[in-house]
Amino acid sequence: MKKVLKWIGMVLGSLIGLVLVAGIVLYLMGNARLNKTYEFPPSNIDVPTDTASIEYGRHRAETLCQGCHGKDLGGIENWFSAGPLGTIDSANLTSGEGGFGREATSVEDYVRAIRHGIDPEGKPIFMPAVVSTANLSDEDLGAIIAYVKSVPPVDHVTRGHQFTPLAKIMLVVGMLPPLPVEVVSHELHVSAPARGPSVEYGKYLVDTNDCRVCHGPGLNGGPFPDPTIKVITPNLTRGGEVGFWTEEQFVNTIRTGLTPSGHELDPALMPWKDYQYMTDDELSAIYKYLHEIPKLEQYTK
């Protein structure tokens, strides 16, 4: 009997040892992915200096940047906090102490961050919005950079991402989304349709405003991208509730956060308080696009 117990103990000890070794290997692989350096050719984006372009950049930043980086773009501490996975502070984008604007040495540093998802050293940044902002046209990107560079400096030192060993292991085994730099197309130049209430411009706005990040590639909903939040996002195609809304009802929902059925949108999950700054033409374009794409059933997996 003692021999049997000893044998069982040796087997269990070996298995535990193998698990520990596997965990260490996965942790090191995750660490390597977070510290890998990337290099992309310069885009030579033109950054305008005229008042109208900077004002347009401000308008785009209201819906794209302020929700995560704050109204003063000074960054938000614990912007993402997931207990055993760690925390993320959103970056201070200004030229104040601790700000990206002070760290950046050229326009290309902004382009690398917004379009490619890397910092000035070429290492990945954990900014989920990159999968959307990578689709910004050269004109829009230049205007946004012009505005960000013009905002008053904010002295605020943030910590970036503080991932735990568990998070790094989960990244490697596919239990967390891939890093933005690993999935975006890295186009050097991007164009956009003419601004206006058209289906084409609506698609462009959807592609650049995180709609597919939360509502899925086909916009028919699914699990919320933050794995710590157990919510199924709604279907935005004609197969969901939005398909029965009039354009006026759609615009009113985004402006007020209240759906035609009386449901209040949670701004922590659906950033309607940022999207309410969109113009009537922009919301009309999005509505037209959502009613043009294929009708799909709600995705729940």
C-alpha positions in Angstrom: 0.0 0.0 0.0 2.8 2.4 0.9 4.4 1.7 -2.5 1.1 2.6 -4.3 0.8 5.8 -2.3 4.4 6.7 -3.0 3.8 6.1 -6.7 0.7 8.2 -6.8 2.6 11.0 -5.0 5.4 10.9 -7.5 2.9 11.0 -10.4 1.0 14.0 -8.8 4.3 15.7 -8.1 5.4 15.3 -11.7 2.0 16.6 -13.0 2.2 19.7 -10.7 5.8 20.2 -11.9 4.7 20.1 -15.5 1.9 22.5 -14.9 4.2 25.0 -13.2 6.7 24.7 -16.0 4.0 25.2 -18.6 2.7 28.2 -16.7 6.2 29.8 -16.6 6.7 29.2 -20.3 3.3 30.7 -21.2 4.1 33.7 -18.9 7.4 34.3 -20.6 5.7 34.0 -24.0 3.1 36.6 -23.0 5.8 38.9 -21.6 7.7 38.6 -24.9 4.6 39.6 -26.9 4.0 42.6 -24.8 7.6 43.7 -25.2 8.1 42.9 -28.9 9.1 45.8 -31.0 7.5 46.7 -34.4 8.6 49.0 -37.2 6.4 50.4 -39.9 7.3 52.8 -42.8 6.3 56.5 -42.1 2.9 57.7 -43.3 4.0 61.3 -43.7 0.5 62.4 -42.6 -0.1 66.1 -43.1 -1.1 67.8 -39.9 -3.1 71.0 -40.6 -2.8 74.2 -38.7 -5.9 76.1 -39.8 -8.7 76.7 -37.3 -11.4 74.8 -39.3 -9.3 71.6 -39.4 -8.4 71.8 -35.7 -12.1 72.3 -34.9 -13.0 69.3 -36.9 -10.3 67.3 -35.1 -11.9 68.4 -31.8 -15.3 67.1 -33.0 -13.8 63.7 -33.9 -11.9 63.5 -30.6 -15.1 64.1 -28.7 -16.5 60.8 -29.9 -13.2 58.9 -30.3 -10.9 60.0 -27.6 -12.6 61.7 -24.6 -14.5 58.6 -23.5 -11.3 56.8 -22.6 -8.8 59.6 -22.0 -11.1 62.2 -20.3 -12.5 65.5 -21.5 -9.1 67.2 -20.9 -7.3 64.2 -22.5 -5.3 63.9 -19.4 -5.8 60.2 -18.9 -7.9 58.1 -16.5 -6.5 56.0 -13.7 -7.9 52.4 -13.5 -9.7 52.9 -16.8 -9.8 49.2 -16.9 -9.7 47.2 -13.7 -10.2 43.4 -13.7 -9.0 42.1 -10.4 -6.7 39.1 -11.1 -5.9 40.3 -14.6 -4.5 43.7 -13.6 -5.3 47.3 -14.4 -4.9 49.8 -17.2 -4.6 53.5 -17.0 -5.6 55.3 -20.2 -2.8 57.6 -21.4 -2.4 61.3 -20.8 -2.4 62.5 -24.4 -1.3 66.1 -23.6 2.1 67.7 -23.5 2.0 68.0 -19.7 4.1 66.0 -17.2 3.5 62.3 -17.9 1.8 63.0 -21.2 2.3 61.3 -24.5 2.6 64.8 -26.1 5.7 65.4 -24.1 7.1 61.9 -24.9 6.4 62.1 -28.7 9.2 63.5 -30.8 7.3 63.6 -34.1 4.0 63.4 -35.8 4.8 59.8 -36.7 4.8 58.9 -33.0 1.1 59.8 -33.0 0.4 57.9 -36.2 2.2 54.8 -34.8 0.0 54.9 -31.7 -3.4 55.6 -33.4 -3.0 53.6 -36.7 -0.6 50.9 -35.6 -0.9 50.4 -31.9 2.7 50.9 -30.8 4.5 53.4 -28.6 7.5 55.6 -29.7 9.8 52.7 -28.9 7.8 50.3 -31.2 6.3 48.3 -28.4 2.6 47.4 -28.3 0.1 49.7 -26.5 -3.0 48.2 -25.0 -5.5 50.6 -26.6 -8.4 48.5 -27.9 -9.7 51.4 -30.0 -6.8 51.0 -32.4 -8.7 48.3 -34.3 -11.1 51.2 -35.1 -8.8 54.2 -35.3 -6.5 52.3 -37.7 -9.3 52.9 -40.3 -9.2 56.7 -39.9 -8.5 58.5 -43.1 -5.3 60.5 -43.5 -7.4 63.7 -43.4 -9.2 62.8 -40.2 -6.1 61.4 -38.5 -4.2 64.6 -39.3 -7.0 66.8 -37.9 -7.2 64.7 -34.7 -3.5 64.9 -34.2 -3.6 68.7 -34.8 -6.3 69.1 -32.1 -4.6 66.8 -29.6 -1.4 68.8 -30.0 -3.3 72.0 -29.4 -5.0 71.1 -26.1 -3.7 72.7 -22.9 -1.1 70.5 -21.1 -2.2 68.4 -18.2 0.3 67.2 -15.6 -0.8 63.7 -14.8 1.5 60.7 -14.7 -0.3 57.4 -15.5 1.0 53.9 -15.2 0.0 52.3 -18.5 -0.9 48.7 -18.2 -0.2 46.6 -15.1 -0.9 43.0 -16.3 -0.6 40.1 -13.9 1.1 36.9 -14.8 -2.3 35.3 -15.2 -3.3 37.9 -17.8 -0.1 37.2 -19.7 -0.8 33.5 -19.7 -4.4 34.1 -20.8 -3.2 36.3 -23.6 -1.0 33.5 -25.0 -3.7 30.8 -24.8 -6.3 33.0 -26.5 -8.5 33.7 -23.5 -8.0 37.5 -24.0 -8.3 39.4 -27.3 -5.0 39.7 -29.3 -3.1 43.0 -29.1 -4.3 45.6 -31.6 -0.9 45.7 -33.3 -1.3 42.0 -34.1 -4.6 42.3 -35.9 -4.9 45.7 -37.7 -4.0 46.0 -41.4 -1.3 48.6 -40.9 -2.2 50.5 -44.1 0.1 53.5 -44.6 -2.6 55.6 -46.2 -6.4 55.5 -45.8 -9.1 57.5 -47.6 -12.7 58.1 -46.7 -15.9 58.8 -48.5 -17.2 62.4 -48.7 -18.8 63.5 -45.5 -22.6 63.4 -45.6 -25.7 61.4 -44.8 -24.8 58.5 -47.1 -24.5 54.7 -46.6 -20.9 54.9 -47.6 -20.0 57.5 -45.0 -22.1 55.6 -42.4 -19.9 52.5 -42.9 -16.8 54.7 -42.5 -18.1 56.1 -39.2 -19.1 52.6 -37.9 -15.6 51.3 -38.8 -13.9 54.1 -37.0 -16.1 54.4 -33.8 -15.7 51.0 -32.1 -19.1 49.8 -33.2 -17.7 46.4 -34.4 -15.5 46.1 -31.3 -18.6 45.8 -29.1 -21.3 44.6 -31.5 -19.2 42.1 -33.5 -17.9 42.1 -37.0 -21.4 41.6 -38.5 -22.9 44.1 -36.0 -25.4 41.4 -34.8 -24.1 41.5 -31.2 -22.4 39.0 -29.0 -20.4 38.8 -25.7 -19.1 42.1 -24.5 -15.4 42.5 -25.4 -14.4 42.9 -21.7 -14.4 39.2 -20.5 -15.1 40.4 -16.9 -18.5 41.8 -18.0 -21.1 39.2 -18.7 -23.3 41.1 -21.1 -24.5 40.2 -24.6 -24.4 43.3 -26.8 -27.5 43.9 -29.0 -28.0 43.2 -32.7 -27.7 46.4 -34.7 -28.8 44.9 -38.0 -32.4 44.8 -39.2 -32.7 41.5 -37.3 -32.6 43.3 -34.0 -34.7 46.0 -32.3 -32.8 48.8 -34.0 -34.2 47.5 -37.3 -37.7 48.6 -36.3 -36.7 52.1 -35.3 -37.3 55.1 -37.4 -34.3 57.4 -38.1 -35.8 59.9 -35.7 -36.0 57.3 -33.0 -32.4 56.2 -33.7 -31.1 59.8 -33.4 -33.1 60.4 -30.3 -31.7 57.3 -28.7 -28.1 58.3 -29.3 -28.9 61.9 -28.1 -30.7 60.9 -24.9 -29.6 57.3 -24.0 -33.2 56.3 -23.9 -34.6 53.7 -26.5 -38.1 53.9 -28.0 -39.1 51.1 -25.7 -38.0 53.1 -22.6 -34.8 51.2 -21.9 -32.0 53.3 -20.5 -28.6 52.7 -22.1 -25.7 52.2 -19.6 -23.1 54.7 -20.6 -20.4 52.4 -19.1 -21.3 49.8 -21.8 -22.7 52.0 -24.6 -20.8 55.3 -24.9 -23.9 57.3 -26.0 -22.7 60.3 -24.0 -19.7 60.5 -26.4 -21.7 59.6 -29.6 -24.3 62.3 -28.8 -21.8 64.8 -30.1 -22.2 63.4 -33.6 -23.9 65.7 -36.1 -27.4 64.9 -37.5 -25.7 64.0 -40.8 -23.3 61.6 -39.1 -26.1 59.8 -37.2 -28.3 59.7 -40.3 -25.4 58.1 -42.3 -25.0 55.4 -39.6 -28.7 54.7 -39.5 -28.8 54.4 -43.3 -25.8 52.0 -43.2 -27.3 49.8 -40.5 -30.5 49.5 -42.6 -28.5 48.6 -45.7 -26.4 45.7 -44.3 -27.7 42.1 -44.2 -30.3 41.2 -41.7 -28.8 38.9 -39.2 -30.0 37.0 -36.1 -28.7 38.0 -32.7 -25.3 36.4 -31.9 -24.9 35.2 -28.4 -21.9 32.9 -28.2 
